[in-house]
Each structure stands twice: as structure tokens, then as C-alpha cells.
């Protein structure tokens, strides 16, 4: 009977030890997980944000063909 009590005590201690080790491992990883989540959140916000468009006059200058103020060449 004393053997059963000893074995039960050792089994419970072993299970608690493994439980504490696994909880400690999870808690050790928690700061890295939080940092990664913050980076993902910031990247998602940058992705969802609408792109900043340049002013319209800059677009017109870029799209205007070179030499557009001249007459097109005459067909022969």
C-alpha cells in the first residue's frame, strides 16, 4: 500500500513538473509573439492604406508627350 502511495505521489509530481515546464516555455515565447503581432498589424495597416497620389499638375507634366506643341508631320 505504501508503494502505491509513493508511486502516485511521484506520478503527480512528474505530471506537474511537465505542466510547469510547458507553461514556462509558452510564457518565454510570449514577448516574441507580441512583437510579431505588432509588426503584422502595422504591415496590414500600411497595406490597407490608400496610396498617396502626387498632385495633378505633376501627372499632367509626366503624361504630356514630348514635342506635343508642334504640328504632326505631314503625310507624303
Secondary structure, 3 states (H helix, E strand, C coil): CHHHHHHHHHHHHHHHHHHHHHHHHHHHHHHHHHHHHHHHHHHHHHHHCCCCCCCHHHHHHHHCCCCCCCCCCCCC
